[in-house]
Amino acid sequence: MSQLDLHDVTLCAVDTVNPALAARALDLSLSQCHFGAAMLLTHEDVPTRARLEKIAPLRSLAEYSHFMLKRLADHIATPWVLVVQWDGYVLDASRWSERFYQYDYIGARWPGANVGHDVGNGGFSLRSAKLLKALASESFTIDADIGEDVLIGDVWRAALETGHGIRFAPADVADEFAYEYAVPRQPTFGFHGFFNMWRHVEDSAMLEIFDGLDIQTLASPRGVALLKIYCDLRKFGCLRAMYRRYRTHMSVADVAHAFARNGLSDEAAREYLNICERG
């Protein structure tokens, strides 16, 4: 079976926290598509089919955002780059559409965002070299408290459109391209989100991922959202593996608080905690 030819696109992941898992995402994407180039920008050697390029460790989300906005352009020689992260990659190459090339930025929609500012997620996103060049301009000053994709798709969107001619994909195209927070209503080219991986990864593989995942990532709000899903699905093998790692770093009260921070009432948080304790 022939691979999808995306010779105008560089496949790229930038990760100095979970580089081995970023390599997994790259390799899964490479198994379906032929890209003009494929690279993992990281600080250490990990096995991957992609080319490794060494960078200094990025020690915060603010440093990651700065790199993606101001330095990524230096590494890309093709007209487009497909940015993936360890928890977002190509799902189905047959869902690629040539009309994706009509836009400078496509990412999964953010449900609840204002129309015209809802596209979108950067963790699995197609970006043009034209956009990368515009972002590197000194006219765009980074707010360290705002993620790079929110700066692109919301804060700076109007200036990018009017001042640089940047074209953002409309909502229907974004929904064909990928999903994140919205439940997918159709097959998509890709996805993003730790809390969505249960749909695409066998439980046995998830157990290996839990063992290798940085604890701060595992215990993030997205990780807690996945733990809740495993509780709801009564997938006790995955539930136990996640909760066991949580408890090596967190108290029972910490885990209950993490559930509450994800929007659960105190009563619901205690109920989920009890499931974890019994699991």
N, C-alpha and C positions, 0 to 999 in steps of 0.2 A: 504494500500500500504506500503510495507516494505521500511525502510530507507536504504540508502547506508551505508555499514559497513566500517568505517575507524578507526578501533580500534587501529591501529598503529600510529594514527595522533592526536596531540593535536590542537584544535582550539584555537587561541589566538589573542586578540587585546590589544594593549597598548595605552591608551589614557587618558590624563589628561586635555584635552581642550574641547572635545565634547563627554564625556563618555556615556551619554544617547543614543547618536546616534551610538556609537561603540557597545553598548549593542543591539541596533536594528539589526546591521549587524550580530552580533553573533547569535541572536535568529533566524534570517532568514536562516542562514547557518545550524543551529541546526534543523530547521524544515524539512530539506532534508537529513541530514546525521547523523549517529551515530558515534561520535568521542570517542577516548580513554579518552579524558579529554577536557574540554572547560573552558577557563578562560578569565576574563577581569582584566587587571592590571591597576589600576587607584587609585585616591586619595580620592574618595568619594563614598557613597553608591548610586547605581542606580539599578532599577529592571532589572533582566536578568535571563535567565535559566542557564547561565554560572556561574562558581565560581568566586567570587570577591577576588582579592588579592590586598592589599593596597600597594601603592608605593608613594614616594614623588612626588609632581608635577614636570613634565618635562616642563621647561619654554621656550624652544626653539627647533628648528629642530635639532640643534647640540646636545642637551641633549637627544632628542629622538633617534638620530642615535647612540650615545654612549650606550644607554641602549640596543638597539636592537643588537648591535655588541658585547658588552662586558658583558651584564648582563642577557640577555634572556635565555642563556643556563642554568642558575641556576634554572629556573622555569619549564623546560621541562623534562619530564621523559619518553616520548615515542620516537620511532625512527625518527619521523618526526613532524614538526609543520606546520600548515596552518596559516599563518599570514594574518589577515584581518584588514581593517580599516573601519571607519564609512561610507566611500564611495566606498567600495568594498567588495563583499561577494559572496557566492555560488549562481549561477543562476539556474543551471540545473544539478542535481546530475547524471542524465543519461549520461552526457558527461564525467564522470570520466573514466580514463583509467588506468589499472593496470601498464602500462609501465611508468606512472609518478613516480612509486617507483624506477625506474632505475637511478634516478638523485638526486643529492644533492640540486639543486636549480632550480626552475622553476618560472618565472614571465613573464608577458606579454612583448612581444618584443617592443623595442624602434625603430620606423621607422626612417631611416636616419643614424642610428648608424652603425659603421663598423661591417661587418659580423664577428662573433666570439666574439663580445662585445655588442651584442644587446639583450641579455636575462639576466635580464630584471627587470621589475618593482617589487618593494618590497611591495607595498600596498595591493596586493593580491598575495601571493607567498607561495610555498611549499619549506621548508628548512629541511634538515636532521640534526639529532643530531650531526653527523660527521662534518657538516659545522659549526654548532654553536660552537663546541669545537675548531675547527681550528681558527675561528674568534676571540675567546677569548685569543688566543696566544698573547704574548707581541711583537711578530715579526710584527704584524699589527698595525701600528700607525695611529690614526684617524686624518684626515684633517677636521676640523670643518666646512669648507666651502663646503664640498662635502657630498651629501646625502648618507645614508648607503647603499642603493641599487646600487648606482653608484660605490661606493667603492667595493662592492662585485662583480658586474657584469662587471665592466670595469677596474678600477684601480688595483684591487688586483686579477683579474681573473687568469692571467697567474701563479702567485705565488700560488694561491689556487690549481690550476690544477697540477702543477709540484711538488710542495712541500708537498701537503696534499692529493693528489688523488681525489680532488673534481670534480664531474661530473656535468656540466651544460647541461640543456636540449637543444637540437637543435631547430632551429626556428620553424619547423613544429609541434613539440610537444608543444612548447610554445604557438603557435597559437590555438591549441586544448584546452589548459589549460585556457587561459584568454586573454582578450584584454584590451587595454587602449587607446593609441593615434591612433592606426589604426582602421578604420571602420571594424567591424567583418564581415568576409566572410562566417562564419559558426557558428552554436551555440557553445558556450564555457561553460566550467565548471563554470567559474566565470568571474568577471570583476573588474576594478578599475577606479575611476575618477568621481569626482563631475559632470563634464560636460557630462558624459554618463548616468546619472541617469534618465534623461527624457525618455530614452528608456525602463526603467524597473519599474518606480514608477509612480503611478497615480498622476494627478495634485493635487488632494485634499491632498494626503499624502505629496507631495512636499511643499505645503503651511505650513504644520505643521513643516516640517524640517527647512524651512526658518526662522520660528519664534524662533526655539530653537538653531539655529546654531550660534556659535561664530562669531562676525562681521568680525574679521580678516580673518577667513576662508571663510566667505561669499563673502568678497570683494577681495579675492586673485585672481591671474590670472585665475585659474581654475573656480572660481565663475563668473568672468566677461565673460569667454568663454561660460558658461551656459546662462548667461543673453543675450548674442548675439544670441545664438540658439533660445531662446524663442522669441526674436525679429523676427528672420527669420521665425519661425513657426507661428508667430502671436498668440502665446499663452498668451493672455493679462492678464489673472488672475495671472499666475505665474510671468509674467514680472512685473506687478504692485507690487506684494508682495516683490519681490527682490529689485526693485528700491526704494520702500518706505523705506526699511531698509537701503539701501545705503544712502539715502538723510538725514537720521537721524544722520549720522556720517560723511558724505562727501558733499562737495559743488558740484554744477553742473560741475564746471571746473575740480574737482577731478575725477568725473565719466568719463568725456571726456578724461582725461589723462589716466585713467585706460584702456579705449578702445584702445587708441593709443599704450600703452605699450604691448597690446596683438597683435600688428602687423598691426593694421588698420591705414590707412592714416588719416590725420587730417580731410579731407572731409568726409571720411567714418565714423570716430568717431562722427562727428557732426550729421551725418544722423541717426546713431543708438541712439544718445542722444535724438534727436528729437522724435524718435519712443517711447522712454521711457517717455519723457515728455508728449506726447499725449496719451500714453497708459492708 
